[in-house]
Amino acid sequence: MSQQVAIQAEHIVKNYGDFRAVDDLTFEVYAGEVFAMLGPNGSGKTTTMRMILDILKPDAGRIAVLGGPLNDAAKDRIGYLPEERGLYRNVRVLEMMVYLATLKGVPRAEAERRSLAILERLELSEYARKKVNELSKGMQQKIQFAVTVLHQPDLIIVDEPFSGLDPVNTLALKDLLMEFRAGGGTVVMSTHQMWQVEEMCDRLLMIHRGRQQLYGPVDDIRKRYALHAIIVEGQGDWAKLPGVQRVELTENGRRRALLHLQDAATPDEVLAAITAAPDMTIERFELAVPSLNDIFIRVVEEHR
Amino acid sequence: MYKTLLVARREYLFNLRRPAFLFAVFGVPLFICVIWFIIFAVMSASEANVDKIGAVGYVDEAGILANPLLPPDYSDLFVAFDSSEMARQALEARTIGAYMVLPPDYLKTGQVITYSYTGIPEALKDAIGELLTGTLSRRVAAQAPLERILDPVNLTVRVMDSGRVLTEANIPALFMLPMIFALLFVIAAGVTSGFLMSGVVEEKTNRIMEILVTSVTPIQLLGGKILGLGALGLTQIAVWMVAALVLLQVGQAAPFLAGITFPTDVAILLLVYFGLSYFLLASLQGGIGAVVGSEQESRQFASIISILWMTPFFFLPAFLEDPNGVIAVALTLIPFSSPLTALLRMGMSSVPNWQILLSLAILFVTTVAVTWASARVFRWGLLRYGKRFDLRDLLQAVRQPAGRAEGVTPVAAKEGVR
């Protein structure tokens, strides 16, 4: 890929006393992509994010963000949604949003205009003059995300943006994220919801115990973990098909089957054979690509 | 610098509207004024009561008031009666408000018995005293004028070097005014630096700190807070000074305030001391706020600091006894007690210049050192959660080169355990 690099981390290491939280990580985040950081709790995701944001300094290695070491000007082009959520409680929503945006270099009047616009977008206009602690948790979380993008950054780093949100708010937040990305922004996000990674993310980095386990485009990784097998639903004697080594029946064996293929066979040949066979009907045909969830669990189990 | 000012602006405006601040600004002076007013209302009420009681009879069984010398202020007050019975009848008829009996052995015992339906006001005792002193003094062949016998001391206090001259009537003000100023000053520095600590603790427990530190550096954050809240403290002092000036202007009519001018020298030193000690307190509390984990914990530290801060009040009797004694000088030089001690002593006597200068110098050095150390601890402590700090970590953070000061954080503990 000939893309611009938004974040470049080279051999970064972070120790907390005797504990190595991040162990020799090297990765790049391309400009304009949604990049997932995965890993079990305590694997080093948040520490890595904090190092990218210069909250923590790596003990070894180097990180370039938006073209160089993170300086004040670059900080203004980054938005951060920490995992541990928090807002000023006793302050009016609009006032707080404006303050946080001005700290990122947005002029006051502009910050106010944008805050009102995004509040309207989130259907929270009527809360602009209310105090933060009068809002529900979901509303607060949406406002936090709004604060993250209010200064129109080039890069946002969001740590588990969907945790604790109901499905409706999750959808609203997802729309905002994708909108941000469509506008050319780069997203680094961590999440435990693998289906969201499959749906939203271009590439991923999976960390376990501070070390890199998986790294690359989401599709490639899923294919790498794919079985040489296909999933079919329909009727017929699957075992008779050429190229099929073994049939594994699922769902009481009546409709869905997992067809393990011989090494030389390809899914296309099998599909052609099925359509050619008059005594077979087919309702579903897909590659047996595991979900990221399965991959995640497998990787963690392997390194236990 | 721009971001520092943004933080300062926010801290100023936010805390300006806090009820606690509004109470400190307006409530405290109001409270003091009310107390003051009540004290003087009671005092002047007891003076006026001599008129209320009406005429006062006297029965002279001792035979010394045959030719009484009536005190000039109370020339109509006293009425002679020949016997206790007649005086009693007059009292019952309410033609007099009280009467007194000088028993035959008065000259030996000094005993005077008064009879009345109500108590005897303080002023009446004074009047009786004047009557007896005046009349008795005729028996002494004295050359001294009568008024000197009655009022031998009319005190004028000249406080050397300060140029302030106070007459007897406003001696209470000499003592009260610096006390009140010192108290207000302590409140101003204490309240605003306390806001700083609670603000940091709130941002930390709210985790909004993580967002803040990706926008501003810890030093910009601490600097902005110190500036903004310092401006708030100055606002507070300005309001009080204006109120004091108005009070003194209005108070020229009241005898105890007459002739007192606003002590400019004290006012200027007050501001200098305020500036330095505010910086000391604020950066100290900022550092503590960054390190401690909870509001509760921070309050414990706040109370320790305010005890240190208020120590001079406990030594007030020692200052009164010997304003230039060892305790007074020592407390003037120790950084935490120096501002209050110096201000209290300046009110009572003149403090040698070398002491003021030395105390300011020590305070300045301490303030710079504490601010420097706090700035380092601040960065290190900001993102530590859930762990009680121990002193070793803290000292390490101070010693470490800037920028590497995050050291071993509980983030490690948190992530490691999970």
Boltz contact constraints between the chains, C-beta under 6 A:
constraints:
  - contact:
      token1: [A, 16]
      token2: [B, 408]
      max_distance: 6.0
  - contact:
      token1: [A, 16]
      token2: [B, 412]
      max_distance: 6.0
  - contact:
      token1: [A, 17]
      token2: [B, 408]
      max_distance: 6.0
  - contact:
      token1: [A, 19]
      token2: [B, 412]
      max_distance: 6.0
  - contact:
      token1: [A, 19]
      token2: [B, 416]
      max_distance: 6.0
  - contact:
      token1: [A, 21]
      token2: [B, 415]
      max_distance: 6.0
  - contact:
      token1: [A, 41]
      token2: [B, 418]
      max_distance: 6.0
  - contact:
      token1: [A, 42]
      token2: [B, 415]
      max_distance: 6.0
  - contact:
      token1: [A, 42]
      token2: [B, 418]
      max_distance: 6.0
  - contact:
      token1: [A, 53]
      token2: [B, 214]
      max_distance: 6.0
  - contact:
      token1: [A, 55]
      token2: [B, 213]
      max_distance: 6.0
  - contact:
      token1: [A, 56]
      token2: [B, 406]
      max_distance: 6.0
  - contact:
      token1: [A, 80]
      token2: [B, 214]
      max_distance: 6.0
  - contact:
      token1: [A, 82]
      token2: [B, 210]
      max_distance: 6.0
  - contact:
      token1: [A, 84]
      token2: [B, 207]
      max_distance: 6.0
  - contact:
      token1: [A, 86]
      token2: [B, 206]
      max_distance: 6.0
  - contact:
      token1: [A, 86]
      token2: [B, 207]
      max_distance: 6.0
  - contact:
      token1: [A, 86]
      token2: [B, 208]
      max_distance: 6.0
  - contact:
      token1: [A, 87]
      token2: [B, 208]
      max_distance: 6.0
  - contact:
      token1: [A, 99]
      token2: [B, 10]
      max_distance: 6.0
  - contact:
      token1: [A, 102]
      token2: [B, 6]
      max_distance: 6.0
  - contact:
      token1: [A, 103]
      token2: [B, 6]
      max_distance: 6.0
  - contact:
      token1: [A, 103]
      token2: [B, 215]
      max_distance: 6.0
  - contact:
      token1: [A, 103]
      token2: [B, 216]
      max_distance: 6.0
  - contact:
      token1: [A, 104]
      token2: [B, 215]
      max_distance: 6.0
